[in-house]
Amino acid sequence: MNIQKSIRRPWFAVLCWILFAAGLLIQFQSPGLGVSEGKFIIPDRYTQTGSEFNPKKLVDQERRTQLISGILTPIGAIGLGFYYWRTLRGQNRKDRTRPTEQARIASEVKTN
């Protein structure tokens, strides 16, 4: 099986976009803990509710979220890079001459 043909299938692009979007959505849904001087900063929305919360659980959730997002997003992006490789390199154009060559050819045609 030719790898070029297997990568150009439409389902591959859809899968890569889903992985990429899922990684970004997971990242946006994270608790949003900040880090300052090597310590986590708990957002005010967790401390103002009045109910008790477990900081260890919150930190574990943040780490898990970062890990999953850090895996899904690059996998999707690399897959999209492979899928759109020919487009990104400009190899899908039927006319592969450079614009300067096209201008030179057009000027020769006008003078003749």
N, C-alpha and C positions, 0 to 999 in steps of 0.2 A: 504494500500500500504506500502510495506516495504521500509524504507528510504535508507537502504543499496543498494537495487536494483535500486532505482530511482537515486541515486548519481552516480552509475557506468555506466550510459549511456554515449556514446561517445559525444553526442551533449553538454552535461554538461561540459566536458573537453574543447571542442572547445570554448564554450561561456566564460569560465573562462580565457582561454588563450587570447581571444580577449579583454576582459575587462582589464586584466593585461597589455597587450601590448598597448592598447589605453591610459591607464593612464600614462604609461611611455612616449609614443609619445607626449601626450599633455604636459607633464612636459618638454620635450626637446624643444618643440616649444614655450615655455613661453618667455616673453621678457628678462628674466634673470636679474632682478633688484637685486642689492646687498643691504644689510642692514648693516650700520655701525653707532654705537652709537644711535640707535633708529631712524635713518633716512635712506630713500631710496637713493641708489646711482644709478643715471641714467647712463647707458652705453654710451660711446662716439659715437657709431653709430647713436644714436638718436639726439645728439646735433650737430654733424658735417654736417648734411644734408643741413643746411641753411634754411630749411622751419620750420615754427613754429609747435610745437606739444604741446599737452595738457598733462602735467604730471599727472593730476588727472585721466584722461582716461587710461594712461599707468599703473598707480598703481592699478586702478580697474580691468584692464585686468589681471594683475599679480595675484591679490588676487583670481579672479574667476578661473584662470588657476590652481592655487595651490589647491583650494577647489575641483574642478572637478578631478584633478589628485589624490588628497588625498582620494577621495571616491572610484574611479575606481580601483586603484592599490591594495589597501588592500582587496577589495571585491574579485577581481580576484585571489589574492594570497591565501586568506582563502578558496575560492572555490577549488582551485587546491590542497590545503592541504587536504581537505575532499575527493576529488576525488582520490588522490594518497596515502591516508592514509594507506591502506593495503600494498602497495608497500614500503612506507617509513618505516613501522614497520617490513618489511621482512616477512609478512604473506602470500605472494603469492608463496613462495617456496613450492615445493612438499615435499622436504625432510627438516623437521624442526629440525633435530638434530644439535647440535652445532659442530663447526669444531673440538673441542677437543674430543668430543664423537666420531666423525667420525674417528679421528686418533687412538683412543683407540680400536675401533671396528676393524679397518684395521690391527692394530698390533696383535690383538687376532687371526684374520683370518690367518695371516702369520705364527704365531707360531703353530697353529693347523694344 
